[in-house]
Amino acid sequence: MRKTESEKTPPARRGPGRPRRDAGARPTRERVLEAATALFAERGVEGVAVRDIAERVGIDVSSVHHHFPTKTALYEACFAAVFSAERDALDAEVERLATALATGDRDQFVGALHALIDAFATFLEEHPETTFLWLRRWLDPAAATALDEAYALPIYSRIEDALLTAAGRGLIVEPTPHVTVRSLVWAAHGHVTSLSAIARDPVAAGRERREFRAFAHRFIDRLYPDRPASPS
């Protein structure tokens, strides 16, 4: 009886320790980043070991190190990833703010601020790990300040500059744009922490979402009324 080609040539053997790759599986680097972001957000950088991340992904530690040589590199990559997602979510609204500023239309400018805070709140609600990753980082204000400069300030500084320019052109009164931006950012992060505590109660969660937006829009309207008062 003649042998078929498959019988003549045995299948190639896989190397030791190499798991069979699922053609439809997400890239390992992406899964490592997702797992690391969740763990760092839950425990902070000091509370997570590389082996914890490897176990959550279902790979060995050497595979994690293949993509990220050190835990520090992986930690920074997590911030880079959430920053990229945040920038993608907010960029259109930040550009809308710049366009309104260029036209010199006060109502259009304030309307763009309202749209921006809505976009920011929605982004954080859909990506709560962003809030908890940053909150863990800010628990130690003196550590890793380069992360703030690289992955927080680029967006916030653009908004501060827009507020300062709008004030200079007489569209609004705004002597402390950095405090305004920081106040709204912290309020939004606080909103997400409250939301996470009641996530299993859809009625309470819906109320929290509505009330935060009502507060944020009222804050902007009171800060920048139709007829700006002269600064004291």
VEXSEVEX-15079 format. One line per 2 residues: their letters; for each residue x, y, z of C-alpha. Coordinates in steps of 0.02 Angstrom, whole numbers, plus 32768, in hexadecimal, padded with zeros to 4 digits. Layout:
N
a> X Y Z; ...;
This chain:
232
mr> 8000 8000 8000; 8048 80A9 7FCD;
kt> 8059 812E 8053; 800D 81D9 803B;
es> 807B 8274 8043; 803A 829B 80F3;
ek> 806C 81ED 812B; 811A 81FE 80DE;
tp> 8141 82A8 812E; 811E 82B7 81E8;
pa> 80E1 8362 8224; 8166 83DA 8263;
rr> 817D 83D3 831E; 8161 8473 8380;
gp> 81ED 84B3 83ED; 81E5 848B 84A6;
gr> 817B 8502 850C; 8130 8559 8476;
pr> 8071 855C 8485; 800A 8542 83E9;
rd> 7FD9 85EB 83A4; 7F22 860D 8384;
ag> 7F15 8666 82DD; 7E86 86CF 8321;
ar> 7ED9 86FE 83C5; 7F05 87B2 83EE;
pt> 7FBF 87DD 83EA; 801B 87AF 8489;
re> 805E 885F 84A1; 7FAD 88A5 849E;
rv> 7F70 8825 851E; 8005 8847 8590;
le> 7FE2 8902 858B; 7F2B 88E7 85B3;
aa> 7F50 8874 8645; 7FDA 88E3 8688;
ta> 7F6D 897F 867F; 7EE3 8929 86E0;
lf> 7F5B 88E8 8765; 7FB9 898B 8779;
ae> 7F12 89E5 8788; 7EDA 896A 880F;
rg> 7F79 8960 8876; 7FF4 89E7 8840;
ve> 809D 89C5 87F5; 80EC 8987 8897;
gv> 8061 890A 88B3; 8076 88AF 880E;
av> 80FE 8836 87DA; 8122 8806 8727;
rd> 80F0 8753 8751; 8043 8794 8783;
ia> 802E 87DE 86D6; 806E 8741 8682;
er> 7FF5 86D5 86E4; 7F62 8743 86B7;
vg> 7F8D 8739 85FE; 7FB5 867F 8606;
id> 8069 868A 85CA; 8112 867A 861D;
vs> 8179 8709 8663; 81F9 86FF 85D8;
sv> 816F 8723 8559; 8142 87C3 85B7;
hh> 81F9 87F7 85B8; 8204 87D4 84FE;
hf> 818D 8866 84E1; 81BA 88D1 8579;
pt> 826B 88B9 85BD; 8242 8902 8668;
kt> 81AA 8922 86D4; 81D0 89DC 86CA;
al> 81C8 89D4 860C; 8123 8978 8615;
ye> 80DD 89F4 8694; 8107 8A86 8622;
ac> 80BF 8A2A 858C; 8019 8A1D 85E9;
fa> 8013 8ADA 85FE; 8043 8AF1 8549;
av> 7FB4 8A80 8514; 7F2E 8AD7 857D;
fs> 7F71 8B81 8546; 7F63 8B4E 8490;
ae> 7EAF 8B15 84AA; 7E84 8BB5 8508;
rd> 7ED3 8C23 8483; 7E72 8BC8 83FA;
al> 7DD0 8BE0 845B; 7DEB 8C99 8480;
da> 7E4D 8CD9 83EC; 7DB6 8D0A 8383;
ev> 7D6C 8D6E 8414; 7E11 8DC2 843B;
er> 7E1E 8DF3 8384; 7D6C 8E34 838C;
la> 7DA3 8EA2 841D; 7E33 8EE6 83B6;
ta> 7DC0 8F08 8322; 7D46 8F67 8390;
la> 7DD6 8FCC 83D6; 7E0F 8FF8 8327;
tg> 7D62 903A 82F9; 7D58 90A4 8395;
dr> 7CA7 9069 83B7; 7C8D 9064 8473;
dq> 7BF2 8FF4 8470; 7C45 8F7A 83FA;
fv> 7CDD 8F74 846B; 7C79 8F50 8509;
ga> 7C10 8ED2 84A9; 7CB1 8E78 8478;
lh> 7CE2 8E71 8530; 7C3C 8E1D 8558;
al> 7C57 8D9E 84CE; 7D07 8D7D 850B;
id> 7CD3 8D57 85BE; 7C4D 8CE0 857C;
af> 7CCE 8C86 8512; 7D47 8C7B 85A4;
at> 7CC4 8C35 861A; 7C8B 8BB5 859A;
fl> 7D3E 8B7E 8579; 7D63 8B63 8631;
ee> 7CBF 8B08 864D; 7CEA 8A91 85BF;
hp> 7DA0 8A7F 85F7; 7D9D 8A85 86B6;
et> 7E49 8A35 86BD; 7E8B 8ADF 8683;
tf> 7E4A 8B30 8722; 7E8E 8AAC 8797;
lw> 7F36 8AA2 8740; 7F4C 8B5E 8758;
lr> 7F08 8B60 8809; 7F85 8ADA 883D;
rw> 800E 8B41 87ED; 7FD7 8BE2 8845;
ld> 7FD7 8B90 88F0; 8094 8BAB 88E9;
pa> 80A2 8C5E 88A5; 8160 8C60 88A3;
aa> 8174 8BC1 883D; 8172 8BAD 8780;
ta> 8147 8C62 875A; 818A 8C45 86AA;
ld> 80EC 8BDE 868B; 8082 8C79 86AC;
ea> 80EB 8CE0 8635; 80E1 8C5E 85AB;
ya> 8032 8C18 85BE; 7FC3 8C97 8617;
lp> 8002 8D48 85FB; 8004 8D46 853B;
iy> 7F46 8D43 8533; 7F24 8DAC 85CC;
sr> 7FA2 8E31 859A; 7F4B 8E49 84F3;
ie> 7EA8 8E6C 854E; 7EFD 8EE0 85CB;
da> 7F4D 8F41 853B; 7EA5 8F4F 84E4;
ll> 7E55 8F94 8583; 7EE3 900F 859C;
ta> 7ED8 904A 84E8; 7E1B 905B 84F2;
ag> 7E30 90C5 858F; 7EB1 9131 8537;
rg> 7E36 9151 84AA; 7DAB 9180 8522;
li> 7D3C 90E9 84FE; 7D40 90AE 85B4;
ve> 7D8B 90E0 865A; 7E08 905B 868D;
pt> 7E9C 908B 86FC; 7ECA 8FD9 872F;
ph> 7EB0 8F60 869D; 7F1E 8ED9 86EA;
vt> 7EAF 8ED4 8785; 7E12 8ECA 871C;
vr> 7E52 8E3A 86B3; 7E96 8DDE 874B;
sl> 7DF2 8DF5 87A8; 7D8C 8DA9 871A;
vw> 7E08 8D1B 8701; 7E04 8CED 87B9;
aa> 7D46 8CFD 87BE; 7D38 8C86 872A;
hg> 7DAC 8C08 877B; 7D49 8C15 881C;
hv> 7CAC 8BF5 87B8; 7CF6 8B54 8772;
ts> 7D27 8B16 8820; 7C75 8B35 885C;
ls> 7C30 8ADF 87C3; 7C9C 8A45 87E0;
ai> 7C55 8A32 888F; 7BA2 8A2A 884F;
ar> 7BC2 89D7 87A7; 7B4E 8945 87D1;
dp> 7ABC 89B9 87F0; 7A86 89FB 8745;
va> 7A0C 8A79 8790; 7A8E 8AC6 8803;
ag> 7B12 8AC1 8779; 7A9F 8B1B 8701;
re> 7A7B 8BA0 8782; 7B36 8BB7 87A4;
rr> 7B58 8BD0 86EB; 7ACC 8C4F 86D7;
ef> 7AF9 8CAE 8775; 7BB2 8CB9 874C;
ra> 7B8E 8D02 86A1; 7B11 8D7C 86EC;
fa> 7B96 8DB4 8768; 7C1E 8DC4 86E4;
hr> 7BB1 8E2A 866E; 7B74 8E98 86FD;
fi> 7C29 8EB2 8731; 7C58 8EEF 8683;
dr> 7BBE 8F5E 8674; 7BDD 8FAF 871D;
ly> 7C96 8FC4 86F9; 7C79 9010 864D;
pd> 7BD0 906B 8652; 7B85 90C2 85BA;
rp> 7BC3 916A 85F9; 7C6D 9151 8647;
as> 7C8A 91B5 86E4; 7D2B 9219 86EC;
ps> 7DB0 91C5 8756; 7DC2 9212 8802;
